[in-house]
């Protein structure tokens, strides 16, 4: 599958401003637009893994843009998970795999794309516990009843025998297949193509001298599309950055100032809160370090499981420095098409990825049903499908959280008995007395400059942290700075005592 995608390409007609070496806009078929819209379904963990492949293949782009806090943050978080190898950290063997290879909630749709950049292996295998009618896509797990989920039914959908109506791809994937062409501007605003629209775009962009414009044809392949994905996250002219990398004057954008307005406000409810101890430098006004349990660590690590479209839905179109917002808003122009536009506007996190407390908005939840019958067709192990109509006398199954430890009801990516430290840039590490002492020495800060505060993290604060994760290298400080100034009871503010003078006045 991956090798086939590497050899595919999509034809484009590119209108170029020769004087400025800049893309004016691109005319393309639905295949290109479908692939662009699929960017919104990609979880952050998948994005950082895909971008790492182009960095290794392209000598000119061995490093992600240093001026992009978002790309640096997801790279740091991904490396943190890669480096957490201890069995004392993870709840079971699949937790790390779930974070490094998160599921695309639009997986079934994206498999229908002409050119799909997501190389994550599809979840075509299911494992069932007959006693509890639960299922998982991971092997060697136990149900909450304690029994192994060892029955593997035949997947009718993967073999083309299913009758699933949850994915409508008869006439297209995200865009209807009717032979239409589309115009894509340099900042990824997408409209149906027509001669009038073509003229209007040129006039809006201020072109009067057509001699400086030239139309060229180009076949774009997977590696260039991955480059386009990277620039979509960081630049206001991603097409120019992709096709004219050496001459682009806008390779990296400053973080969107509107995005920084998404900040945490004091929590007013006791529902679903986590208390986190933060160590603050009084002189620098920065959070140096946070000490927390597994609940908050799960929340931070779960950033990698959230799709781009869900983040835009939660935080708004201005939440990214690049053109993700324009791409998201362009999808609204296609809502009159009875296909799968709502799915990509609000992609849910895959059904077996919970984040415990606090949750990130309302992006969690199962997006479709799973149905099962052990007798249908007399096949050993039974049959399974996402469509109830595909199976006679079907039973509905419930997703089993694969993060549970040997079927226990204690859920989470990391073990709850551990304490963890989180840096300002969200690097996570298991905490011990020795490691904390070494960390304090590395900071080279006087102890009397440090102040310990306890802050409460709820859903509003969680959104603030997520928002600054996209725009700032100092995620904790930027996301929680409003909370640091909130007066706390004396018992929750711990200060290093100053030494009392031994001199007495005479």
Residue pairs with C-beta under 8 A, 6 or more apart in sequence:
1 119
2 119
5 115
5 116
5 117
5 119
5 222
6 221
6 222
6 223
7 221
8 114
8 115
8 221
8 222
9 115
9 219
9 220
9 221
10 28
10 29
10 31
10 32
10 35
10 114
10 115
10 219
10 220
11 28
11 29
11 217
11 218
11 219
12 26
12 27
12 28
12 32
12 217
12 218
12 219
12 220
13 26
13 27
13 28
13 215
13 216
13 217
14 23
14 26
14 215
14 216
14 217
14 218
14 239
14 243
15 23
15 24
15 25
15 26
15 27
15 213
15 214
15 215
16 22
16 23
16 24
16 213
16 214
16 215
16 216
17 23
17 24
17 207
17 212
17 213
18 212
18 213
18 214
19 212
21 240
21 244
21 247
21 248
22 186
22 237
22 240
22 244
22 248
23 186
23 237
23 239
23 240
23 243
23 244
24 185
24 186
24 201
24 202
24 205
24 207
24 213
25 183
25 184
25 185
25 186
25 201
25 239
26 32
26 183
26 184
26 239
27 181
27 182
27 183
27 184
27 193
28 181
28 182
28 184
29 181
29 182
30 172
30 175
30 176
30 177
30 180
30 182
31 113
31 114
31 115
32 182
32 184
32 220
33 174
33 175
33 182
33 184
33 190
34 113
34 114
34 172
34 173
34 174
34 175
35 113
35 114
35 115
35 116
35 117
35 225
36 184
36 188
36 190
36 327
37 174
37 175
37 327
37 331
37 344
38 106
38 109
38 110
38 113
38 116
38 117
38 118
38 173
38 174
38 344
39 229
39 232
39 308
39 324
39 327
40 307
40 308
40 309
40 312
40 324
40 327
40 328
40 331
40 344
40 345
40 347
41 104
41 105
41 106
41 109
41 110
41 118
41 307
41 308
41 309
41 343
41 344
41 347
42 50
42 104
42 117
42 118
42 229
42 307
42 308
43 102
43 103
43 104
43 304
43 305
43 306
43 307
43 349
44 74
44 102
44 303
44 304
44 305
44 306
44 307
44 308
44 311
45 74
45 78
45 99
45 100
45 101
45 102
45 304
45 305
46 101
46 102
46 104
46 118
46 120
47 74
47 229
47 233
47 308
48 71
48 74
48 75
48 77
48 78
48 304
49 78
49 100
49 101
50 117
50 118
50 119
50 226
50 229
51 64
51 71
51 226
51 229
51 230
52 75
53 226
54 61
54 223
54 226
54 227
54 230
55 61
55 62
55 63
55 64
56 62
57 223
58 223
58 227
60 245
61 227
64 71
64 72
64 75
64 230
65 71
65 230
65 234
65 251
65 252
66 72
67 234
67 252
67 253
67 254
68 233
68 234
68 252
68 321
69 255
69 470
69 471
69 472
69 473
70 233
70 234
70 255
70 320
70 321
70 469
70 470
70 471
71 230
71 233
71 234
72 425
72 473
73 425
73 426
73 469
73 470
73 473
73 475
74 303
74 304
76 425
76 426
76 427
77 300
77 301
77 303
77 304
77 426
77 427
77 428
78 100
78 304
80 301
80 426
80 427
80 428
80 429
81 96
81 99
81 100
81 301
81 304
82 100
84 90
84 96
84 428
84 429
84 430
86 430
88 415
88 418
88 430
89 414
89 415
89 418
89 430
90 96
90 413
90 414
90 415
91 403
91 404
91 405
91 410
91 411
91 412
91 413
91 414
91 415
92 141
92 402
92 403
92 404
92 405
92 406
93 140
94 138
94 141
94 402
94 403
95 402
95 403
95 413
95 414
96 413
97 138
98 305
98 352
98 353
98 402
98 403
98 413
99 301
99 302
99 304
99 305
99 413
100 304
101 120
101 121
102 120
102 304
102 305
102 350
102 353
103 120
103 123
103 305
103 350
103 352
103 353
104 110
104 118
104 120
104 307
104 350
105 307
105 343
105 347
105 348
105 349
105 350
105 367
106 307
106 340
106 343
106 344
106 347
107 118
107 120
107 122
107 123
108 122
108 157
108 164
108 166
108 167
108 386
109 167
109 169
109 173
109 174
109 340
109 343
109 344
110 116
110 118
110 173
111 122
112 167
112 169
112 173
113 173
115 221
115 222
115 225
117 222
117 225
117 226
117 229
122 158
123 137
124 155
124 158
125 137
125 139
125 152
125 155
126 135
126 136
126 137
126 152
126 153
126 155
126 370
126 384
127 135
127 136
127 137
127 138
127 139
127 141
127 149
127 150
127 151
127 152
128 134
128 135
128 149
128 151
128 152
128 153
128 372
128 382
128 384
128 397
129 135
129 143
129 145
129 147
129 148
129 149
129 151
129 400
130 151
130 374
131 143
131 145
131 147
132 143
132 144
132 145
132 147
132 398
133 372
133 395
133 396
133 397
133 398
134 143
134 144
134 149
134 397
134 398
134 399
134 400
135 149
135 370
135 372
135 384
135 397
135 398
135 399
135 400
136 149
136 352
136 399
136 400
136 402
137 352
137 402
138 402
140 148
141 148
141 149
141 400
141 402
141 404
141 407
142 148
142 149
142 404
142 406
142 407
143 149
143 400
143 407
144 400
144 404
144 407
144 408
144 409
145 407
146 406
146 407
147 407
149 400
151 374
151 381
151 382
152 381
153 372
153 374
153 379
153 381
153 382
153 383
153 384
154 377
154 379
154 381
154 382
154 383
154 384
155 383
155 384
155 385
156 162
156 383
156 384
156 385
156 390
156 391
157 164
157 385
157 386
157 387
157 390
161 390
162 385
162 386
162 387
162 390
163 385
163 387
163 389
163 390
164 385
164 386
164 387
164 390
165 387
165 389
166 367
166 368
166 386
166 387
167 340
167 386
168 338
168 339
168 340
169 339
169 340
171 177
171 178
171 339
172 337
172 339
173 339
173 340
174 331
174 334
174 339
174 340
174 341
174 344
175 182
175 334
175 337
175 339
176 337
176 339
180 192
180 193
181 192
181 193
182 190
182 191
182 192
182 193
183 190
183 191
183 192
183 193
183 197
183 198
183 201
184 190
184 239
185 201
185 239
186 237
186 238
186 239
186 240
187 236
187 237
187 238
187 323
187 326
188 232
188 238
188 239
188 323
188 326
188 327
188 330
189 326
189 329
189 330
190 327
190 330
190 333
191 197
191 330
191 333
202 210
207 213
218 243
220 228
224 242
224 243
227 241
227 242
227 245
228 238
228 239
228 242
231 237
231 238
231 239
231 241
231 242
231 251
231 322
232 238
232 322
232 323
232 324
232 327
233 320
233 321
233 322
233 324
234 251
234 252
234 253
234 321
234 322
235 241
235 248
235 250
235 251
235 252
235 253
235 322
235 323
236 250
236 253
236 322
236 323
237 248
237 250
238 322
238 323
240 248
240 250
241 248
241 250
241 251
245 251
253 321
253 322
254 321
255 321
255 470
255 471
255 472
256 318
256 319
256 320
256 321
256 471
258 316
258 318
259 315
259 316
259 318
259 319
259 320
259 321
259 467
259 470
259 471
260 467
260 468
260 471
260 472
260 478
262 315
262 316
262 319
262 463
262 464
262 466
262 467
262 468
263 464
263 467
263 468
263 478
263 479
263 481
263 482
264 457
264 460
264 461
264 463
264 464
264 465
264 479
264 480
264 482
264 483
265 460
265 461
265 464
265 482
265 483
266 482
266 483
266 486
267 273
267 456
267 457
267 458
267 460
267 461
269 458
271 458
272 357
272 358
272 359
272 458
272 459
273 357
273 358
273 456
273 457
273 458
274 292
274 293
274 295
274 296
274 299
274 357
274 358
274 456
274 457
274 458
275 454
275 455
275 456
275 457
276 290
276 291
276 292
276 296
276 454
276 455
276 456
276 457
277 290
277 291
277 292
277 452
277 453
277 454
278 287
278 289
278 290
278 291
278 452
278 453
278 454
278 455
278 476
278 480
278 484
279 287
279 288
279 289
279 290
279 291
279 450
279 451
279 452
280 286
280 287
280 288
280 450
280 451
280 452
280 453
280 484
281 288
281 445
281 449
281 450
281 451
282 449
282 450
282 451
283 449
285 477
285 481
286 424
286 474
286 477
287 424
287 474
287 476
287 477
287 480
287 484
288 424
288 443
288 445
288 450
289 421
289 422
289 423
289 424
289 439
290 296
290 421
290 422
290 476
291 419
291 420
291 421
291 431
292 419
292 420
292 422
293 416
293 418
293 419
293 420
294 412
294 413
294 414
294 415
294 416
294 417
294 418
294 420
295 356
295 357
295 412
295 416
296 420
296 422
296 457
297 413
297 414
297 420
297 422
297 428
298 355
298 356
298 412
298 413
298 414
299 355
299 356
299 357
299 358
299 360
299 457
299 462
300 422
300 426
300 428
300 465
301 413
301 414
301 428
302 349
302 353
302 355
302 360
302 413
303 466
303 469
305 349
305 350
305 353
305 355
306 349
306 360
306 363
306 466
307 347
307 349
307 363
308 324
309 328
309 344
309 345
309 346
309 347
310 346
310 347
310 348
310 349
310 360
310 361
310 363
311 319
311 320
311 466
311 470
312 319
312 320
312 324
312 325
312 328
313 328
313 345
313 346
313 361
313 363
314 360
314 361
314 363
314 463
314 466
315 463
315 466
315 467
315 470
316 325
317 324
317 325
317 326
317 328
317 329
318 325
319 325
319 467
319 470
319 471
320 470
321 470
321 471
328 345
331 341
331 344
331 345
332 345
334 341
335 341
335 342
343 367
346 363
347 363
347 367
348 363
348 364
348 365
348 366
348 367
349 363
349 364
349 365
350 367
351 365
351 366
351 367
351 399
352 399
352 400
352 401
352 402
352 403
353 364
354 364
354 401
354 403
354 411
355 364
356 411
356 412
358 457
358 458
358 459
358 461
358 462
359 459
359 462
360 462
360 463
360 466
361 459
361 463
366 399
368 386
369 386
369 388
369 396
369 397
370 384
370 385
370 386
370 396
370 397
370 399
371 384
371 385
371 386
371 387
371 388
371 390
371 391
371 394
371 395
371 396
371 397
372 382
372 383
372 384
372 391
372 394
372 395
372 396
372 397
373 382
373 383
373 391
373 392
373 393
373 394
373 395
374 381
374 382
375 382
375 393
376 382
376 383
376 391
376 392
376 393
377 383
383 390
383 391
384 391
384 397
385 391
385 394
388 394
388 396
401 411
403 411
403 412
403 413
404 410
404 411
410 416
414 420
418 430
418 431
419 430
419 431
420 428
420 429
420 430
420 431
421 428
421 429
421 430
421 431
421 435
421 436
421 439
422 428
422 476
423 476
424 473
424 474
424 475
424 476
424 477
425 473
425 474
425 475
426 469
426 475
426 476
429 435
440 447
447 496
448 496
448 498
450 496
451 493
451 494
451 495
451 496
452 493
452 494
452 495
453 484
453 488
453 492
453 493
453 494
454 488
454 492
454 493
455 461
455 480
455 483
455 484
455 486
456 483
457 465
461 479
461 480
461 483
464 479
464 480
464 482
465 475
465 476
465 479
465 480
466 479
467 479
468 474
468 475
468 478
468 479
469 475
469 479
471 478
472 478
472 479
